Amino acid sequence: MESDLPFPTHFHRYVSETFRTENILQPEYHRFFRVVPASRFLSLFSSDRKHMLRSDGTWIKPPPNYPPIFNGVSNLESFLDMTTPKNEYGEIFSLMELVRRFYKPRQLS
């Protein structure tokens, strides 16, 4: 998720300033996050950029000027599918699960 926060930013600040509480959202609108180890992502991810095209084949926005990460078959949909909690494409977390998994409180000296 993009934000205007400086980089690097502590995880707690990023989460608290980027995401509002889910208490005000209907359950069907709760957010989910796919966490993929970087090495796994780089070895698996493949996109032909077809998600960036209108139905008539024109670009929604101009594509980047570098070639797509494409290994023959686009698998972007597999990364976007949130129905399987854990598979070769990573692990799915709710917002609260993500915070519990990655937030590390500072140790007082």
N, C-alpha and C positions, 0 to 999 in steps of 0.2 A: 504494500500500500504506500503510495507516495505521500509525502508531507513536506511542509516548508521548514521543518525543524533543522537545525544545524547537524552536520555529520562530523564525527560520530555523536550520537545521542544515547543516553542511558535508556535501557529497555523500558523501565517504569515510566519515564517521561514520554517516550514514544507512544506507549499504549494509552496512557491517561490523556494525552493531548490529541491523539489521532482518532480514537474510538470513543464514542459515547456509550453509556451504560446500555446493556441489552434489556434492562428492566422495563423500558418504555416501548420495546418492540414486540410484536407478535412473534411467537416461536418460529414461524415459517420465514421470518426475516433475520433470524440470528445469523451471525457471521461464522464462517468456517475457514480454516487456514490449512493449506497443505505444506508440510515441512519436508523438504527433500535435501539430503546431504548434497553439497555442491558437486562433489565428484560424481555422484549418481546422476544428478541433473545433467551435467555436461556429457555424460556417456549415453544417456537415454533420450534427451529432449530432441524433437525434430518438428519443425513447422514449415509449411510451404507458403505461409502468409495468406492463405485463402480466407481466413477470418477477417482480413483487412479489406476485402473486396465487397462491393455492392452486388446485388443479384444480377446486374447487367454487365459485371466484369470490370467496372471502373473502380479505382481506389477511393476508399472513404477519406483517407488522408494519404499524402505521398508516403511511400515506404521509405525506410532508412536506406542510405546509399551504400550499405554493405550487404553482402549476400546473406540470405536466411540461413539459420542453423537447420539444415535439412539433410536427412540420411535416407532419402528414398520414400518413406511413408510418414506423413504427418501424424503425430500422436498428441497434439495439443489437447484434444478432447479427453484423453486419459488423465492428463494432469488436472483438468477442470472438473472431472467427475468426482463428486463428493459422497458417493453411495457406499464405498468400501473404506472402512476406517484405516486400514493399513495394507499396502500392497507394494509392488516393485516401484511404483511412482511416488512413494512417500507415505507419510502418516497424516491423518486428518485430526485437527484439534478445533474445539470450540474456542471462543475468546477466553473463557475462564480457564480451560485446559491449557491453552497456550501460555497464559500468565503463570499458572502453577508450574508448568514445565520449565520455563525459561527465566522467570524473574528470580534473581539472586539478591536478597537484601545486603546492603553494605554492612560490613563488619566494623564495629566501633573499635578504635585503637585503644 
